[in-house]
Amino acid sequence: MVSPDLAMDFKKCCLQNDLAFINNSYLCISLFLEYMVHLTHRPRRNRKSAVIRDLVQETQVTVNDLIFPLFLIDGKNKKSEVNSMPGIFRLSPDLMLKEIEECMKLGIKTFDIFPSLTDKYKDKKATESLNKKGLYLSTLREIKKKFPEAVIMTDVAMDPYSSDGHDGLVKNGEILNDETLEILAKMAVAQAEAGADIIGPSDMMDGRVGFIREALDEEGFTNVSIMSYTAKYASAFYGPFRDALDSAPKFGDKKTYQMNPGNSKEALIEADLDFMEGADFLMVKPALSYLDIIKLLNDNFNIPIAAYNVSGEYAMVKAAAAKGWIDGDRVRDEILLSMKRAGASVILTYFAKEFAKSIK
């Protein structure tokens, strides 16, 4: 047998690339086998059974980490599936209440509500967003009345209500920043009055977090949280969502206010501003192609980081699973795990309900 000293010599020679020594194949093999026999660290010992693998798992996703986005439409007993998002439906208020009740029984407690309005309710100044008797605000009140224990997140941006389909006020083809802030602040206060627990500014206008925080505080809503869409990229993954809300811009694109996908340092600038202006959560959207940004923000800020597992990411999994090309459930769980592992404390995902069912 080859001595431990020679085994160590073999290791050193490998590191030093001593070809003359290594070319002696018999000695090389002997030394290698001897070295292997004396391994003290064997990571596979912690993988040898399912129980041990579960015992040492570093990252886990639970329903407590998830927010379920829901799409609201007008009417009664109306349910319309989003063509590009199998299993996801636009729901009238009565059916949304039933959906929330069913989800809460599965352990999902937080819901992000998005309104899908017909064109007759849209104008350049998004005035329907302030209508207390309108579909959105009246439904929020109903949800909080029936489920006071549920946490309701809302969307603050002009595009669901805008005849231009942009997140800000449009004048002469330009999306105006400062003029939009007043509209967003009023929208946020109206949603807080209707019972919103978390306000989600998704517009990407400069300064909107501070403007909204000040407006909420002045009206006595100091306990209403802000989950800022901090690093919201001008992404191609949003298509199915715009299909669900019919909220695509009527002209141009959103690249003058949403972030360039090639930039990461810019995310730190946005995060610094949102943090200083009073954000309680910092969100990265989309999530799957921006795991590095999730980690970047998590490494640099001591407030919760949220990840939005967006519609295009959901649709790709569903389409590939329908073809039999992937195991949709396993891919779903791996995707959610990757977001949590990257540093997201909160994940907004259309997979929330089916994930909750799978672990029941």
PLY file of the C-alpha trace (Angstrom):
ply
format ascii 1.0
element vertex 360
property float x
property float y
property float z
element edge 359
property int vertex1
property int vertex2
end_header
0.00 0.00 0.00
1.10 3.55 -0.68
1.83 5.60 2.42
-0.15 8.71 3.42
2.98 10.77 2.81
3.10 9.65 -0.82
-0.59 10.37 -1.15
0.09 13.90 -0.01
2.95 14.09 -2.50
0.49 13.11 -5.23
-1.87 15.90 -4.21
0.98 18.42 -4.27
2.17 17.21 -7.65
-1.31 17.54 -9.12
-1.49 21.08 -7.84
1.96 21.83 -9.25
1.20 20.11 -12.57
4.29 17.85 -12.27
3.80 15.95 -15.54
6.81 13.70 -15.12
5.43 12.38 -11.87
1.85 12.05 -13.09
2.90 10.21 -16.27
3.73 7.20 -14.18
0.19 5.90 -14.52
0.47 2.98 -12.08
1.86 5.12 -9.31
-0.59 7.87 -10.12
-3.61 5.56 -9.82
-2.30 4.00 -6.63
-1.68 7.34 -5.01
-5.07 8.62 -6.10
-6.91 5.63 -4.61
-4.95 5.92 -1.38
-5.77 9.62 -1.17
-9.45 8.96 -1.75
-9.58 6.34 1.01
-8.34 8.95 3.49
-11.03 11.58 2.68
-12.34 13.15 5.88
-14.98 15.39 4.29
-17.72 13.66 2.29
-20.58 16.08 1.48
-22.63 13.18 0.12
-23.18 11.99 3.70
-25.67 14.85 4.06
-27.51 13.75 0.92
-27.91 10.04 1.64
-31.62 10.10 2.52
-34.65 12.32 2.02
-34.91 12.92 5.77
-31.31 14.13 6.03
-31.65 16.23 2.88
-34.68 17.94 4.41
-32.86 18.33 7.72
-29.96 20.31 6.21
-31.86 22.23 3.51
-30.75 25.85 3.69
-33.64 27.51 1.85
-37.35 26.71 1.93
-40.41 28.30 0.39
-43.66 28.34 2.36
-47.08 29.87 1.67
-46.16 32.58 4.17
-43.65 33.90 1.61
-46.20 34.31 -1.18
-48.52 37.02 -2.48
-51.18 35.95 -4.96
-52.00 38.49 -7.72
-55.69 38.55 -8.71
-57.46 40.22 -11.63
-60.77 41.99 -11.01
-63.50 42.57 -13.62
-66.93 44.15 -13.44
-70.14 42.12 -13.31
-71.59 39.25 -11.33
-70.70 35.56 -11.47
-68.17 36.31 -14.22
-65.02 34.27 -14.68
-62.78 34.72 -17.70
-59.54 32.79 -18.16
-56.52 34.76 -19.36
-55.63 33.10 -22.69
-51.88 33.44 -22.19
-51.99 32.35 -18.53
-53.69 28.95 -18.19
-55.34 28.55 -14.81
-55.47 32.29 -14.09
-58.83 34.06 -14.28
-60.33 37.51 -14.28
-63.01 37.44 -11.59
-66.06 39.55 -10.79
-66.26 40.80 -7.18
-68.51 37.97 -5.93
-66.24 35.28 -7.36
-63.13 37.07 -6.13
-64.47 36.88 -2.59
-64.93 33.12 -3.03
-61.43 32.80 -4.48
-59.88 34.65 -1.56
-61.80 32.50 0.91
-60.59 29.33 -0.80
-57.00 30.57 -0.90
-57.02 31.53 2.76
-58.05 27.99 3.66
-54.89 26.89 1.84
-52.79 29.28 3.92
-52.41 32.16 1.44
-53.04 35.38 3.35
-51.86 38.20 1.07
-53.41 39.22 -2.24
-52.44 41.83 -4.83
-55.56 43.06 -6.61
-55.39 44.47 -10.16
-58.41 46.06 -11.88
-59.26 45.19 -15.48
-61.44 48.02 -16.82
-63.14 48.57 -20.14
-62.20 51.61 -22.20
-65.29 53.58 -21.18
-63.78 54.00 -17.69
-60.43 55.24 -18.97
-59.27 58.80 -19.58
-56.02 60.73 -19.74
-55.99 61.56 -16.00
-57.07 58.15 -14.64
-59.99 59.72 -12.79
-61.75 56.36 -12.31
-59.00 55.42 -9.85
-60.54 57.87 -7.36
-64.16 56.76 -7.79
-65.20 55.46 -4.36
-68.25 53.77 -5.90
-66.23 52.33 -8.77
-65.32 48.69 -9.26
-61.87 48.74 -7.68
-62.33 50.75 -4.50
-65.75 49.28 -3.67
-64.39 45.74 -4.09
-61.43 46.49 -1.82
-63.85 47.58 0.89
-65.88 44.40 0.45
-62.81 42.21 0.72
-61.63 43.89 3.92
-65.14 43.76 5.38
-65.46 40.01 4.80
-61.82 39.09 5.42
-60.32 41.63 7.83
-57.48 39.20 8.56
-56.41 39.13 4.89
-53.61 41.45 3.79
-54.54 43.40 0.68
-51.94 44.94 -1.61
-52.93 47.41 -4.31
-51.38 48.72 -7.49
-50.58 52.42 -7.86
-50.05 53.38 -11.50
-52.11 55.11 -14.13
-52.05 52.45 -16.84
-55.15 50.42 -15.77
-57.20 53.63 -15.88
-55.38 55.58 -18.60
-56.67 55.99 -22.14
-53.00 56.27 -23.15
-52.03 52.98 -21.47
-49.00 54.53 -19.76
-48.07 54.59 -16.09
-47.87 58.39 -16.07
-49.62 61.44 -17.41
-49.01 61.94 -21.14
-48.69 65.33 -22.82
-47.51 65.82 -26.40
-46.19 62.27 -26.47
-44.10 62.68 -23.30
-44.72 60.88 -20.00
-44.60 63.65 -17.42
-42.97 62.83 -14.10
-43.80 65.51 -11.55
-47.34 66.11 -12.78
-48.01 62.37 -12.35
-47.01 62.35 -8.67
-50.10 64.25 -7.57
-52.35 61.71 -9.29
-50.48 58.78 -7.78
-50.64 60.24 -4.28
-54.40 60.73 -4.50
-54.77 57.20 -5.85
-52.75 55.78 -2.94
-54.82 57.64 -0.34
-58.06 56.45 -1.95
-56.83 52.86 -1.81
-55.77 53.24 1.83
-59.21 54.61 2.67
-60.72 51.53 1.01
-58.70 49.23 3.27
-55.40 48.57 1.50
-52.68 47.28 3.82
-49.79 47.60 1.35
-49.54 50.17 -1.43
-47.58 49.04 -4.49
-46.33 51.95 -6.64
-45.51 50.22 -9.94
-45.16 53.34 -12.09
-41.40 54.03 -11.78
-41.82 57.81 -11.65
-38.95 59.56 -9.84
-39.82 60.62 -6.29
-43.16 58.86 -6.10
-42.41 56.86 -2.93
-41.69 59.98 -0.90
-44.66 61.81 -2.39
-47.00 58.91 -1.58
-45.55 58.41 1.91
-46.12 62.06 2.76
-49.68 61.99 1.41
-50.54 58.82 3.36
-49.08 60.20 6.59
-50.92 63.51 6.22
-54.21 61.61 5.95
-53.45 59.48 9.00
-52.43 56.29 7.17
-49.06 55.97 8.86
-49.52 52.21 9.26
-50.10 51.56 5.56
-46.97 50.01 4.06
-45.31 50.80 0.73
-43.89 47.98 -1.36
-42.01 49.91 -3.99
-41.46 48.48 -7.46
-37.85 49.57 -7.05
-36.08 47.81 -9.90
-38.82 47.37 -12.48
-37.20 46.58 -15.80
-38.52 47.31 -19.30
-39.00 43.60 -19.86
-40.46 41.38 -22.56
-41.90 39.13 -19.82
-44.95 41.33 -19.15
-46.99 40.39 -22.23
-49.56 38.07 -20.60
-50.19 40.58 -17.79
-51.02 43.30 -20.29
-53.25 40.78 -22.02
-55.07 40.21 -18.71
-55.66 43.91 -18.07
-55.77 45.18 -21.65
-53.30 47.83 -20.48
-50.68 47.90 -23.21
-49.48 51.41 -24.11
-51.34 52.96 -27.00
-48.10 54.35 -28.41
-44.37 53.86 -27.90
-43.04 51.81 -24.99
-42.17 52.25 -21.31
-38.40 52.52 -21.64
-38.22 56.16 -20.52
-39.36 55.18 -17.02
-38.78 51.43 -16.61
-35.17 50.28 -16.22
-32.75 49.07 -18.88
-32.31 45.27 -18.50
-28.55 45.72 -18.96
-28.14 47.79 -15.79
-27.51 46.64 -12.23
-25.78 49.60 -10.55
-28.81 51.67 -11.46
-30.89 49.36 -9.25
-28.81 50.48 -6.27
-29.57 54.12 -7.10
-33.30 53.40 -7.28
-33.15 51.38 -4.07
-31.28 54.12 -2.20
-33.91 56.65 -3.21
-36.88 54.44 -2.35
-35.37 53.47 0.99
-34.71 57.10 1.96
-38.20 58.11 0.81
-39.86 55.60 3.13
-40.36 52.30 1.30
-41.01 49.32 3.58
-40.19 46.70 0.92
-38.03 46.89 -2.21
-39.27 44.89 -5.19
-37.45 43.48 -8.20
-39.54 42.83 -11.31
-39.24 40.47 -13.19
-37.59 37.94 -10.90
-36.25 34.91 -12.76
-33.92 36.75 -15.15
-32.93 39.21 -12.41
-31.86 36.96 -9.54
-28.57 38.87 -9.39
-30.51 42.09 -8.74
-32.48 40.43 -5.93
-29.20 39.37 -4.34
-27.66 42.80 -4.91
-30.47 44.57 -3.08
-30.62 41.95 -0.33
-26.89 42.35 0.28
-27.14 46.13 0.53
-30.42 46.88 2.33
-31.81 45.73 5.66
-35.47 45.79 4.68
-37.38 42.94 3.01
-36.78 42.33 -0.69
-39.73 41.24 -2.83
-39.57 39.42 -6.16
-42.33 39.49 -8.76
-42.52 36.14 -10.56
-44.21 37.73 -13.55
-46.78 36.56 -16.07
-44.31 35.66 -18.83
-42.33 33.46 -16.46
-45.56 31.70 -15.45
-46.72 31.32 -19.05
-43.45 29.74 -20.21
-43.64 27.04 -17.54
-47.28 26.31 -18.35
-46.64 26.14 -22.09
-43.65 23.81 -21.78
-45.45 21.59 -19.26
-48.48 21.32 -21.56
-46.15 19.99 -24.26
-44.70 17.45 -21.87
-41.24 18.96 -22.21
-40.82 19.64 -18.48
-42.29 18.58 -15.16
-44.24 21.75 -14.49
-44.62 21.23 -10.74
-40.94 20.57 -10.16
-39.89 23.51 -12.34
-42.36 25.76 -10.51
-40.92 24.81 -7.13
-37.34 25.20 -8.34
-38.07 28.66 -9.72
-39.65 29.83 -6.46
-36.77 28.34 -4.49
-34.23 30.18 -6.64
-35.90 33.50 -5.85
-35.95 32.81 -2.13
-32.32 31.61 -2.24
-31.28 34.81 -4.04
-32.61 36.82 -1.11
-36.31 37.49 -1.65
-38.35 37.47 1.56
-41.57 37.93 -0.41
-42.57 36.44 -3.77
-45.52 37.66 -5.82
-46.47 34.71 -8.00
-49.35 33.34 -10.06
-48.23 29.91 -8.84
-49.28 30.73 -5.27
-52.56 28.79 -5.18
-51.30 25.66 -6.92
-48.14 25.69 -4.80
-50.28 25.91 -1.66
-52.39 22.98 -2.87
-49.28 20.92 -3.63
-47.91 21.20 -0.09
-51.29 20.49 1.51
0 1
1 2
2 3
3 4
4 5
5 6
6 7
7 8
8 9
9 10
10 11
11 12
12 13
13 14
14 15
15 16
16 17
17 18
18 19
19 20
20 21
21 22
22 23
23 24
24 25
25 26
26 27
27 28
28 29
29 30
30 31
31 32
32 33
33 34
34 35
35 36
36 37
37 38
38 39
39 40
40 41
41 42
42 43
43 44
44 45
45 46
46 47
47 48
48 49
49 50
50 51
51 52
52 53
53 54
54 55
55 56
56 57
57 58
58 59
59 60
60 61
61 62
62 63
63 64
64 65
65 66
66 67
67 68
68 69
69 70
70 71
71 72
72 73
73 74
74 75
75 76
76 77
77 78
78 79
79 80
80 81
81 82
82 83
83 84
84 85
85 86
86 87
87 88
88 89
89 90
90 91
91 92
92 93
93 94
94 95
95 96
96 97
97 98
98 99
99 100
100 101
101 102
102 103
103 104
104 105
105 106
106 107
107 108
108 109
109 110
110 111
111 112
112 113
113 114
114 115
115 116
116 117
117 118
118 119
119 120
120 121
121 122
122 123
123 124
124 125
125 126
126 127
127 128
128 129
129 130
130 131
131 132
132 133
133 134
134 135
135 136
136 137
137 138
138 139
139 140
140 141
141 142
142 143
143 144
144 145
145 146
146 147
147 148
148 149
149 150
150 151
151 152
152 153
153 154
154 155
155 156
156 157
157 158
158 159
159 160
160 161
161 162
162 163
163 164
164 165
165 166
166 167
167 168
168 169
169 170
170 171
171 172
172 173
173 174
174 175
175 176
176 177
177 178
178 179
179 180
180 181
181 182
182 183
183 184
184 185
185 186
186 187
187 188
188 189
189 190
190 191
191 192
192 193
193 194
194 195
195 196
196 197
197 198
198 199
199 200
200 201
201 202
202 203
203 204
204 205
205 206
206 207
207 208
208 209
209 210
210 211
211 212
212 213
213 214
214 215
215 216
216 217
217 218
218 219
219 220
220 221
221 222
222 223
223 224
224 225
225 226
226 227
227 228
228 229
229 230
230 231
231 232
232 233
233 234
234 235
235 236
236 237
237 238
238 239
239 240
240 241
241 242
242 243
243 244
244 245
245 246
246 247
247 248
248 249
249 250
250 251
251 252
252 253
253 254
254 255
255 256
256 257
257 258
258 259
259 260
260 261
261 262
262 263
263 264
264 265
265 266
266 267
267 268
268 269
269 270
270 271
271 272
272 273
273 274
274 275
275 276
276 277
277 278
278 279
279 280
280 281
281 282
282 283
283 284
284 285
285 286
286 287
287 288
288 289
289 290
290 291
291 292
292 293
293 294
294 295
295 296
296 297
297 298
298 299
299 300
300 301
301 302
302 303
303 304
304 305
305 306
306 307
307 308
308 309
309 310
310 311
311 312
312 313
313 314
314 315
315 316
316 317
317 318
318 319
319 320
320 321
321 322
322 323
323 324
324 325
325 326
326 327
327 328
328 329
329 330
330 331
331 332
332 333
333 334
334 335
335 336
336 337
337 338
338 339
339 340
340 341
341 342
342 343
343 344
344 345
345 346
346 347
347 348
348 349
349 350
350 351
351 352
352 353
353 354
354 355
355 356
356 357
357 358
358 359
